[in-house]
C-alpha cells in the first residue's frame, strides 16, 4: 500500500478549451483518482485554432507568455480532452522533459503517440497498446455520489409519485436535427407515457434544445405533476439521475446516455433526425447489454449492472503511471 501511494500522482492539470462535456469528463477522471488538480483552459486564436490538432499551438499561449495556460512548473499528470488540446498536451510532455504523464480522453486524431495513455469509447476506431477502450464515457457521477444524492432531501423531487422518469433532452448538433415532426413526436411520447404508465417527469434541456421544444417541455411540466429545470440555479441532473426509476434521453448526446447508464435503470432513447455511424455503434452496444430501449414506447422496469467507465479509466491511469515512474527512476519491485 505504501508503494502504491508513492507511485500515485500528487498533482494534476485538467486541460481543455472549456467545452462543458470535455471538462466534465476530465474532472470526473481526476476526482476518481483523488488527486489535487487545477483546470487549465486554452483559447487559441485563428488561424492556429483552425489547424489544430495538427498545427502549432498559438504563440500567445506559449509557456513564456504572461497568462499562459501551460506555464511551469508542470504537474505529475495532465488529463486533456478536445482536439485543440492535443497539441498543447504534446508540448507539455516535451517541455517537462518527459517527466509529466499525459492522458488524452477521446480520439485526438493525431494517433496513439499523442499521449502516454489514451481513452476512447468503443464506437471510436483508434486502437493501440496505450489505448483503453470502454463502452461508455467517463463522468462525474460515481456510484457513491449517486447514493449520496439519492439520500438528499429535495422536496420538489421527493413529492413526485413513482414512477419518476428523468427526461434528458439535447438538441441540434452536427449529426442530428430536431425537426418539428421530431419535436411533436417526443412531446406526444412523453404525454402518452404519463397517461399510460403514470410517469412523473424530471425534465432538463440543453442550450442546443430548439426553442419550440423547450417551450413544449415547459408547458408539459405545468400541465401535470412534473418538474422542469429552467437553467437557473444549480443543475439538478445528478439528483434527477439518482432519484429516477427510468430515464428518457435523446440520441444526440452519447455523454448524456453514458451518464444515464451508471444508474442501472432503463434508458429509453429518442432518435431525432440524422445520425452517425459512431453513435449507431455506441447505441448498438448498449442495446446488446440491455441498457437502452426505444422511445416512444412503454415504460421498462428491467435493470442491469451499472456501467461506469470512470473508475476503470482511473485504475488504468494509476497502473500505467506506476510503471512510468518505475521506468523513470529505475525502481524495480523484483
Helices and strands as residue ranges (DSSP letters): H 2-6, E 12-16, H 20-33, E 37-41, H 48-51, G 59-61, E 77-81, H 83-95, E 101-105, G 112-114, E 117-121, E 131-134, H 143-151, H 155-158, E 164-168, E 176-177, H 180-197, E 200-204, H 211-223, E 227-229, H 237-243, E 246-250, H 254-261, E 267-270, E 273-274, H 277-288, E 292-295, H 309-329
